[in-house]
């Protein structure tokens, strides 16, 4: 009776340069996301500590001055366009790893005449505002508390809308880089401001066309 000899176990899969590059890209994205989450976590911890200190101070003030009317709570705008220079600089520095490794590293398609880009995007007010708003939505909708559909909602409602406007030929980067071998940066002029003569005036009939 012939003796059965089991085949040799398969060897480890071959590691090619393409495989190494793919692994490196995945690791870079994971690292960037972890860094962004660490920054967000630190900021939330600081805000929590600040809120706790303010609550303590408010309690002390209420104890010292019972019966005084409550002052309206000051609301702080979340849009980066309302930040002062120092806060804006800190916010942009926090956003850069996410922009480079998530927005561009994962979702950024090749630069072409139909999909321009600008490495000086923080100097474009429209691009800065749109990217910042998308980044805020990413923080909220990729959090575990947003549920399993949160990331998909972010991609559909925020990311796709951002890329549609940001990378359009007539978007904020329309006069910037359309060929990766020839980087270019130019701010487009905005339309003229409102003509004061067109404003309605009390007691004067309004004319319209």
Secondary structure, 3 states (H helix, E strand, C coil): CCCCCCCCCCCCCCCCHHHHHHHHHHHHHHHHHHHHHHHHHHHHHHHHHHHHHHHHHHHHHHHHCCCCCCCCCCCCCCCHHHCCHHHHHHHHHHHHHHHHHHHHCCCCCCCECCECECCCHHHCHHHHHHHHHHHHHHHHHCCHHHCCCHHHHHHHHHHHHHHHHHCCCCCCCCCCECCCCCCCCCCCCCCCCCCHHHCCCCCCCCCCC
